[in-house]
Amino acid sequence: MTLQFTKGHGTGNDFILYADPAGENPLDAAQVRALCDRHMGIGADGVIRTVRSQALPDGKAALDEDAGAEWFMDYVNADGTTAEMCGNGIRVYVRYLIENGLITLESGDTVAIGTRAGVRDVQRSGTGFQVDLGRWTLEEGEPLVRVKELKVARPGQGIDVGNPHIVVALADVDELADADLTYVPQVDPAPQDGANIELVVPHDPLVTDGIGRITMRVHERGVGETLSCGTGVAASALATRHWAGASAPNNWHVDVPGGTLGVRMFAAEDGEHVGLSGPAVLVYTGTIDLA
């Protein structure tokens, strides 16, 4: 099988995308690992299959939630494991749909996309895309997180934004730079399904002109350290707002190694939602022989 693919990224969080509208050509875990290998493959943090929702069981659940969710983002991590959602990936996915003529989306228009975390609405803007990540959950407890090269374990705050995160506050940027995220952080107690681990340092001052600002690094479950993680950015802003108290703002800028993303918390009929905004770039297209 020859795979025609596109390489894309959102603030350095990179993906291999391919079209399979009828759901006839899924990749197995070994193929995903081979494609994502940065030395012997294309290299990416994950693979996104473009498939119509009606062609997948998870997609049919999305259609039950929203009949307008024609397209499903079938996202698989670099290690071949499936993931519920990807905040950077869904923006790149919508860019891919547009550029390949699968949807038409003008600036200000919104499209519903099926994911394993439910349907997510993505709006096109002048500088990129904004995605409504939906309701979020503040988890109970303070799991201890041990990160290589940090001398002591730190308490973390669990946040669920459709996929699981544990956010850890550090003292300064030097500590953030010292952390070695090539090793998997150890969490006690260990989350049943794993979690993405975010290390966060607040800016000084934390808030300028009504916008909060933090710097973040992330170890993604099933991938390793990535230059960015969209849902992790949202989780980090939510955790920092929680720690800062009632006077903290609902709008945040989060700096990651790959750039800067925007986060906004807002009221909805079913509770508070969190939104993510940022760029989505398609880099190149090509073909590869899967054999």
Secondary structure, 3 states (H helix, E strand, C coil): CEEEEEEEEECCEEEEEEECCCCCCCCCHHHHHHHHCCCCCCCCCEEEEEEEHHHCHHHHHHHHHCCCCCEEEEEEECCCCECCCCHHHHHHHHHHHHHCCCCCCCCCCEEEEEECCEEEEEEECCCCEEEEEEECEECCCCCEEECCCCCCCEEEEEEECCCEEEEEECCCHHHHHHCCCCCCCEEECCCCCCCEEEEEEEEEEEEECCEEEEEEEEEECCCEEECCCHHHHHHHHHHHHHHHCCCCCCEEEEEECCEEEEEEEEEECCEEEEEEEECCEEEEEEEEECC
